[in-house]
Amino acid sequence: MNTLAKFVMKTHKYIIFTWIAFFAIMVYFAISLPGMLEGDGFRTNGEHSEVMEIVSEKFDMPAETMFLVFEKVDDDLISTTLENVEKLGVTLSISSPLDDQTLYKEDVSYAMLHFDNEAESMSDVVTDIRSVIGDEAGITLTGASAIAKDINTASQKDLITAEAIGLPIAIIVLLFAFGTVVASFVPLLIGIVTVISSFGILTLLGAQIDLSIFVLNIIPMLGLALSIDFALLFISRYREERKLGNFEDAVSTTIRTAGRSVIFSAVCVFIGLGAMMLIQVDIFQNIALGGMIVVSMAVLSSITLLPAVLIALGDRIDKWQVLKPKANGSDNWRKFANKVIKRPVLITLVALILLGIAMIPVKNMELTIPEIDSLPESYDSRTAFELIDEQFGLDQQSSVYVIAERTGGWEDKDGLLEMAKLEKELTSESMVDEVSTIFTVGEISSVDEWTQAMEVPEMEAALTPLMDTFVKKNQLMIPVTLAASGSSEEAQEWVRDWSDKETDWNLSIGGQPKFNQEIFDEIWDKIGYVLGLIIVSTFIILMIAFKSLIIPIKAILMNVIGLSATFGILVYIFQYGHFGLTAGTIALIIPVIVFSLVFGLSMDYEVFLISRMQEEYSISYDNDKATVEGLATTSKVITSAALIMIVLTGAFAFTDVMPVKQIGVGIAIAVAIDATIIRLLLVPSLMKMFGNWNWWLPFGKGLYKGKKK
């Protein structure tokens, strides 16, 4: 860090110029990011995607279907609208309610718009179809791509709303922390540079990978909060050092101390994000990648641009004072710390009881893959989908596609007998409503009847296209309708069983139930590795940083307890339906993302606090004094940093996209618990109870060598 300090001191003007040029370039690219984001990110390369590719490419089934919903619209307008959509040339085929009465019910009907997988951008297709519909009352486009586009639009509005709420409050918190306008706006500058630069880099990467629409909210949420926190720590230490020595020594010491803390904190956050990469689902990959980029940019700007700006500002950092700093402002925190360490056992018990009560609802947590309920109710695409779901019971059944491979094909007599056998096995399942094969569609009851029919030229001409529909060389496709929603546990269990079933055929399953099953299984199969990697890596990093065995163990246990309490509160708010919210479920991604992000973010405060205690202990070898002084000198910074984090993430509570709302609220609650109950009560209490053993390391060079106070 000494080398870095000397480098920044000598080249601060060049550093600022380089960052300005880099920022200008990144702004150019960042503008394009929202238009590149498509889909919710719930994609994984598994059996489902392979089957759906086969079904689409070989069997000419649509790769996607959207719905045109008609409410109180006459047949002429339906016909005209569908003709205009067909003229766009973007659909594979259209199923009209005028031709299929099952799509028609009283005043409500819907057309199915089928698409192949060659459409370059479904977002553009949605725009084109909506332009054809215009403002015609009673006609609404809905379906996966239409909903995804609307979630993208809602996410952009949510970002503006959240930042409009969070940033002004963050500025007020910074004013109270620093007392001057210039010092308060520098962290905001660093945050903006970090986020925009990260957006620009993501735009460049977006040409090679698919990016989820949720990146648009989560990356600014994390980037602004983290970079402002780093800047707050850095500037606070810098101003503290300036009172003790000359200007150059202050910058150098700050880079060596606060800069070191920033790097260790970032490494902890990086570990949590990197661990998410183990889960092979696009949304986790996207958030992990975007998060690692924004954390890297936050660190880079904090240890290069920030000190360079401080050097350039000099004494102007204290310009435009609006609040006078309190003399001996840390005395109140020192008194508080002394009170806490006088009753460590009682305070520990009270804190653990409070957290334990908050954990209780966790046992009832219900996790689901975000679907239509992610979109605010104000969007027509949601209300239209819910309308046809209610009228036609779309959610009461689900479709799966079974691909069966047989050496020698399916068209000879043995193949036909095998096909009939497979059909019989599928039909015998209680979960199965309908099975489509050449026999059921052709209304032929047996293989012998099929063979006889094929001997008649007229029947052969009629049945051959039917065979071509279901059979392509060695592959047989069988559409199966299940009597359960695709998101239900029953449907997921059915496809899991059939994928694992030992049969005479090589079976592959696709469809919504299989998609959901693969997502759930991928998360549950990998979550142990994710948690293990985060916990073990964090333990090693903290043990090296603090030369202690006890401190890392305590930090990890407290984080796990605090996060468990957070999830309990999330269940109470969102699943039980409190504070004006409708009772619902918790998005499947929330526990993984909140744990991975907050575990690292919480370590920021642990590193900030324990680093100061370590500095004091290395001088005095007095654990009580180190605990009190560490808390007294960092509590204002940690409280301010936590408050900024809570404000910037909690502002998403006022947004409409439900998964983003849950992530924002979850992070805000976790940070609030961490900065109050854990950092102000549990940490000093446990530091007192363990005494000098806090600094014991059974191997290597620990700080505690058996010295007494």
C-alpha positions, -999 to 999 in steps of 0.1 A, spaced: 0 0 0 30 23 5 39 20 -32 3 28 -41 3 59 -18 35 72 -33 21 66 -69 -11 85 -62 7 114 -46 30 118 -76 4 112 -104 -29 125 -90 -35 148 -119 -30 121 -145 -52 98 -125 -81 123 -125 -76 129 -163 -76 92 -170 -108 86 -150 -125 115 -168 -116 101 -202 -126 66 -192 -159 78 -177 -168 97 -209 -163 66 -230 -183 44 -206 -212 69 -206 -214 64 -244 -218 27 -240 -239 27 -208 -267 45 -225 -273 14 -247 -275 -11 -217 -313 -10 -211 -321 -19 -247 -298 -50 -244 -316 -65 -214 -342 -92 -222 -358 -118 -200 -358 -124 -163 -326 -145 -164 -342 -178 -154 -324 -199 -180 -302 -229 -176 -286 -252 -201 -303 -285 -192 -326 -311 -206 -355 -287 -210 -336 -263 -233 -322 -292 -254 -357 -307 -258 -373 -274 -267 -346 -268 -293 -354 -302 -309 -391 -296 -307 -388 -263 -324 -362 -271 -351 -371 -307 -360 -408 -309 -352 -418 -273 -362 -434 -266 -329 -434 -229 -319 -404 -217 -298 -426 -192 -281 -463 -183 -279 -478 -149 -271 -515 -141 -267 -537 -114 -282 -565 -110 -257 -599 -96 -269 -624 -83 -243 -658 -71 -256 -645 -70 -291 -666 -80 -322 -655 -107 -346 -648 -82 -374 -622 -63 -353 -607 -96 -342 -603 -107 -379 -589 -73 -390 -564 -72 -361 -551 -107 -367 -548 -100 -405 -527 -69 -397 -505 -89 -373 -500 -116 -399 -489 -90 -425 -459 -81 -402 -444 -114 -412 -431 -121 -377 -453 -150 -366 -449 -187 -375 -486 -192 -373 -517 -178 -356 -545 -197 -338 -576 -176 -340 -606 -177 -317 -628 -174 -348 -615 -208 -359 -612 -225 -325 -642 -221 -301 -621 -233 -272 -604 -199 -273 -637 -181 -271 -659 -176 -240 -686 -150 -237 -670 -115 -239 -635 -128 -237 -614 -145 -263 -577 -148 -272 -555 -156 -302 -523 -175 -299 -494 -160 -318 -467 -187 -324 -431 -177 -331 -400 -197 -343 -366 -193 -327 -352 -172 -356 -366 -139 -344 -336 -117 -337 -353 -97 -309 -386 -105 -294 -386 -71 -278 -388 -55 -313 -415 -80 -322 -436 -69 -292 -431 -33 -303 -442 -40 -338 -473 -59 -328 -483 -33 -303 -479 -6 -329 -504 -25 -351 -529 -28 -323 -525 9 -314 -548 22 -287 -577 0 -297 -598 -6 -266 -602 -42 -255 -571 -56 -273 -540 -65 -253 -508 -83 -261 -495 -106 -234 -472 -136 -229 -436 -141 -219 -419 -116 -242 -445 -89 -237 -443 -93 -200 -405 -93 -201 -405 -61 -221 -429 -45 -196 -408 -56 -166 -378 -39 -184 -398 -7 -187 -410 -10 -151 -374 -17 -139 -362 15 -156 -389 35 -139 -381 18 -106 -345 28 -109 -354 64 -113 -379 62 -84 -354 46 -61 -326 69 -68 -349 100 -66 -358 88 -31 -324 74 -20 -299 99 -32 -312 130 -16 -315 112 18 -280 98 13 -267 134 7 -284 145 39 -267 116 58 -233 126 43 -239 162 53 -244 151 89 -214 129 87 -190 154 72 -206 188 79 -195 203 45 -210 203 11 -178 195 -8 -169 165 14 -205 152 12 -206 153 -26 -173 136 -32 -186 101 -22 -216 107 -45 -193 115 -74 -173 83 -68 -206 63 -67 -218 77 -100 -185 71 -117 -185 35 -104 -220 27 -115 -218 43 -150 -184 27 -156 -198 -7 -146 -228 -2 -169 -205 6 -198 -184 -25 -192 -216 -46 -190 -228 -31 -223 -196 -43 -240 -200 -78 -224 -237 -78 -234 -227 -84 -270 -214 -119 -260 -238 -129 -232 -275 -125 -224 -282 -101 -196 -312 -102 -173 -334 -72 -169 -329 -73 -131 -292 -62 -136 -305 -27 -143 -317 -23 -106 -293 -46 -86 -260 -32 -100 -268 5 -92 -282 -6 -58 -250 -24 -50 -226 -1 -67 -238 32 -53 -241 18 -17 -207 1 -17 -187 29 -34 -203 56 -11 -196 34 19 -159 30 8 -156 68 2 -172 76 36 -147 54 54 -118 68 34 -127 104 38 -134 100 75 -100 85 81 -83 111 59 -99 140 79 -89 123 111 -53 119 100 -51 156 88 -56 167 124 -26 147 135 -1 155 108 7 172 75 -12 168 43 10 143 26 12 120 57 -26 121 60 -31 109 24 -4 82 27 -17 69 61 -53 69 48 -44 48 17 -24 24 39 -51 20 66 -85 28 51 -73 15 16 -64 -18 32 -98 -21 49 -115 -13 16 -96 -40 -2 -103 -66 24 -140 -56 25 -142 -58 -13 -126 -93 -12 -154 -105 12 -181 -91 -11 -163 -106 -41 -163 -140 -25 -201 -139 -20 -206 -128 -56 -181 -153 -71 -198 -181 -52 -230 -174 -70 -213 -183 -103 -214 -219 -92 -252 -219 -98 -256 -224 -135 -287 -202 -139 -284 -170 -160 -297 -146 -134 -271 -157 -108 -244 -156 -134 -255 -121 -145 -257 -107 -110 -224 -123 -100 -207 -109 -131 -222 -75 -128 -216 -74 -90 -179 -83 -94 -175 -56 -120 -191 -30 -99 -172 -40 -68 -139 -39 -87 -148 -5 -100 -157 7 -65 -124 -5 -51 -104 9 -81 -121 43 -78 -118 44 -40 -81 38 -39 -71 58 -70 -97 84 -80 -108 93 -45 -74 101 -30 -65 119 -62 -96 141 -58 -88 147 -22 -52 158 -31 -66 181 -58 -91 196 -34 -67 201 -5 -83 223 22 -113 229 -1 -126 195 11 -140 215 41 -156 242 19 -192 254 24 -196 241 59 -233 236 69 -228 218 102 -201 223 129 -184 191 140 -188 183 176 -157 185 198 -149 151 212 -178 137 192 -167 101 199 -171 105 237 -208 95 235 -199 63 216 -171 57 241 -196 59 270 -220 36 252 -192 11 246 -182 11 282 -218 5 293 -221 -25 269 -189 -42 281 -201 -39 317 -230 -63 310 -219 -85 282 -238 -117 291 -271 -99 296 -268 -79 264 -257 -110 244 -288 -129 256 -312 -101 249 -297 -96 214 -299 -133 206 -335 -135 219 -346 -106 196 -329 -122 166 -344 -156 175 -379 -142 175 -373 -126 141 -362 -160 128 -394 -178 136 -413 -172 103 -383 -187 83 -398 -222 88 -428 -212 66 -408 -196 38 -424 -205 4 -401 -200 -26 -413 -197 -62 -399 -187 -95 -410 -151 -103 -437 -152 -129 -465 -128 -138 -466 -114 -103 -432 -98 -108 -450 -72 -130 -470 -44 -114 -508 -47 -116 -510 -15 -135 -496 -31 -166 -522 -43 -192 -501 -74 -201 -505 -86 -165 -542 -80 -162 -549 -95 -197 -529 -127 -188 -547 -130 -154 -580 -125 -173 -575 -154 -197 -560 -175 -169 -592 -170 -149 -616 -175 -178 -598 -204 -195 -579 -221 -166 -545 -218 -183 -528 -224 -150 -547 -256 -141 -528 -276 -166 -493 -277 -181 -477 -292 -212 -446 -313 -214 -428 -327 -245 -414 -362 -243 -386 -370 -268 -380 -407 -271 -351 -421 -291 -350 -457 -305 -323 -473 -326 -339 -484 -359 -366 -457 -358 -403 -459 -350 -420 -465 -384 -417 -503 -386 -440 -527 -368 -416 -531 -338 -413 -493 -335 -450 -489 -337 -455 -515 -309 -429 -496 -288 -447 -464 -295 -480 -479 -283 -463 -493 -252 -449 -458 -243 -482 -442 -249 -499 -467 -226 -473 -461 -198 -478 -424 -201 -516 -426 -202 -517 -448 -171 -502 -420 -150 -528 -403 -127 -511 -370 -133 -516 -372 -171 -547 -356 -187 -539 -362 -224 -513 -378 -245 -509 -370 -282 -495 -397 -306 -502 -409 -341 -528 -432 -326 -547 -407 -305 -547 -379 -331 -554 -403 -360 -582 -420 -339 -566 -454 -345 -569 -479 -316 -540 -504 -324 -509 -511 -343 -527 -536 -365 -553 -511 -374 -525 -486 -383 -507 -512 -405 -539 -521 -423 -548 -484 -429 -514 -478 -444 -520 -505 -470 -549 -483 -484 -534 -456 -507 -559 -430 -496 -554 -437 -459 -516 -438 -464 -517 -403 -480 -536 -390 -450 -516 -408 -423 -480 -402 -436 -481 -364 -427 -493 -374 -393 -463 -397 -389 -440 -369 -400 -455 -347 -374 -445 -370 -345 -415 -389 -359 -382 -377 -372 -358 -406 -379 -350 -421 -345 -368 -395 -325 -404 -396 -314 -421 -365 -299 -451 -370 -276 -469 -339 -262 -483 -347 -228 -508 -325 -208 -505 -327 -170 -534 -320 -147 -513 -296 -126 -498 -262 -130 -462 -261 -143 -451 -244 -111 -466 -270 -88 -445 -295 -69 -466 -324 -83 -458 -315 -119 -421 -310 -111 -419 -344 -93 -436 -361 -123 -410 -348 -148 -382 -355 -124 -394 -391 -121 -398 -396 -158 -364 -381 -166 -348 -406 -142 -370 -435 -152 -353 -466 -165 -370 -475 -198 -363 -492 -232 -361 -457 -247 -337 -428 -243 -362 -403 -229 -358 -365 -226 -384 -341 -211 -391 -305 -219 -418 -280 -210 -426 -256 -182 -427 -282 -154 -393 -295 -165 -379 -259 -167 -391 -252 -131 -378 -285 -118 -343 -279 -133 -341 -244 -118 -351 -256 -84 -328 -286 -85 -298 -266 -98 -302 -242 -69 -307 -269 -42 -279 -290 -56 -254 -261 -56 -265 -241 -26 -244 -261 -2 -213 -255 -23 -221 -218 -25 -225 -214 13 -195 -235 20 -173 -215 -4 -185 -182 11 -180 -193 47 -147 -210 43 -131 -183 21 -144 -155 44 -130 -173 74 -95 -176 58 -95 -140 47 -105 -127 81 -81 -150 99 -52 -136 78 -64 -100 81 -68 -101 119 -44 -128 129 -71 -144 149 -91 -176 151 -119 -165 173 -129 -133 155 -136 -149 121 -157 -176 137 -177 -151 156 -182 -129 125 -195 -158 105 -219 -170 132 -232 -135 137 -237 -130 100 -256 -163 97 -278 -154 127 -285 -119 113 -293 -132 79 -317 -158 93 -335 -131 112 -336 -111 79 -353 -139 60 -378 -143 89 -388 -106 86 -390 -109 48 -415 -138 52 -435 -117 77 -437 -87 53 -441 -103 19 -454 -138 25 -478 -130 54 -488 -97 37 -481 -69 62 -475 -32 58 -501 -29 30 -487 -57 9 -508 -85 -6 -498 -119 8 -476 -138 -17 -444 -158 -19 -407 -151 -18 -389 -151 -51 -366 -181 -54 -336 -160 -60 -339 -139 -28 -322 -161 -2 -292 -168 -25 -288 -132 -37 -294 -116 -3 -271 -141 15 -243 -138 -11 -245 -100 -12 -251 -92 25 -226 -117 38 -199 -97 21 -214 -63 28 -217 -71 65 -181 -79 66 -174 -43 55 -185 -32 89 -167 -61 106 -135 -51 89 -139 -14 96 -146 -20 133 -122 -48 140 -94 -32 121 -95 -2 145 -96 -26 175 -67 -44 160 -47 -12 156 -53 -3 193 -47 -38 206 -13 -41 187 -2 -10 207 -17 -15 242 -25 -53 243 -55 -43 263 -86 -60 249 -112 -38 267 -95 -6 257 -92 -19 221 -129 -28 221 -140 6 234 -117 27 213 -125 7 181 -162 12 187 -159 49 197 -138 58 166 -157 39 140 -193 39 152 -202 72 136 -187 61 103 -203 26 104 -237 41 114 -235 66 86 -224 40 61 -251 16 72 -277 43 70 -267 52 35 -268 15 25 -302 12 41 -315 43 23 -301 34 -11 -313 -3 -10 -345 3 11 -356 29 -15 -365 0 -37 -393 -8 -13 -412 20 -31 -408 3 -65 -431 -21 -83 -411 -50 -96 -416 -75 -68 -383 -95 -69 -363 -62 -69 -385 -48 -41 -378 -80 -20 -340 -78 -27 -339 -41 -18 -359 -45 14 -339 -77 23 -306 -60 20 -318 -29 39 -332 -51 68 -300 -72 69 -278 -41 71 -300 -25 97 -297 -56 119 -260 -59 113 -252 -22 121 -273 -21 153 -279 -54 171 -248 -71 159 -221 -43 156 -232 -22 185 -243 -49 209 -231 -84 201 -196 -75 188 -185 -55 219 -202 -79 243 -185 -110 228 -152 -91 225 -154 -85 263 -164 -121 271 -136 -136 251 -110 -111 263 -75 -114 250 -84 -148 234 -100 -128 207 -65 -123 193 -52 -158 197 -40 -178 167 -28 -213 173 -3 -212 145 16 -184 129 21 -150 145 -10 -140 164 -12 -107 184 -21 -124 217 10 -140 233 -5 -146 267 1 -110 279 -21 -97 308 -37 -63 311 
